[in-house]
Amino acid sequence: MSYLIEAYAFAVMLLGGFLVYSLVQLRRRS
Amino acid sequence: MTEPEDRRLYALTALALAGMLVAAGMIFLYAPQDALQGPVQRIFYLHVNSAIAAYICFGMVVAGGVAYLWKESVRGDRLARAAATVGLVFTTNAFVMGMIWAKPIWNWDPSKTWDARVTSTAVLWVVYAGYLLVRRFATPGRPAMRLAAVVGIVGFVDVPVVHFSVQWWRTLHPGPVIDAAGGPALPPEMLLAFMVTMVAVLLLAGTLVAIRYRIEARRDELEDRAVAAQLELAASHGSR
């Protein structure tokens, strides 16, 4: 179970982090 | 003030997030537990779909690169820049999730056991990381766009190598499951969860490419303005 949580925690941090980073960049440049 | 195009991007982001929530429900609540591997098999849904999203993003890099080389399309170059970044993120996700999955199932130690899929994916990652480095450090302008287009197109050669590596070499990574000969080797509930996740992941990838494209367009606008201001300044100095 811990490997499953580890894998999805990584995915949420990577994809979510990249989405937030991109939205912040979008907002700064508008 | 938020521009209409930005509002559309925010709406698309909300839709993509809703899609990912539905996918999470399908993965953790709907899909049955694998009898052999147990809960860890649920990594499969996002691992494989991240790889598919990365392949499609790198396909966009090729399309954008070809558009640039053929018609000098700046929009094509911009699409390639946006898609390469998103493709690299999804490659990283597929790669790391795969390694976490491999540990309990194969007790895999990359320093001891070679795997064709892992090696070819690492090469793919390095190729497109190199592409982004070229973009970052080459002097902006037509030569950088041309060089990046060539790197992006040539780098795509590794995508079929990654995809067929499990058939071309005897290796640890399992063979095709979804596009297996004779149809998908999955029970219908798992296949449905997989397809729903695929739609959600592709929507998220498309949203990210659209946002990155908009950021790149603004960056280009600012660079054009800076160049125009410098030319104006030089002209005013010259006329004195």
Interface residues (C-beta under 8 A of the other chain):
Chain A: M1 Y3 L4 E6 A7 Y8 F10 A11 L14 L15 F18 L19 S22 L23 Q25 L26 R29 S30
Chain B: T2 E3 D6 L9 Y10 T13 P39 V40 R42 I43 L46 H47 S50 V86 V89 T92 N93 V96 M97 I100 W101 K103 P104 L204 T207 L208 I211 R212 R214 I215 R218 R219 L222
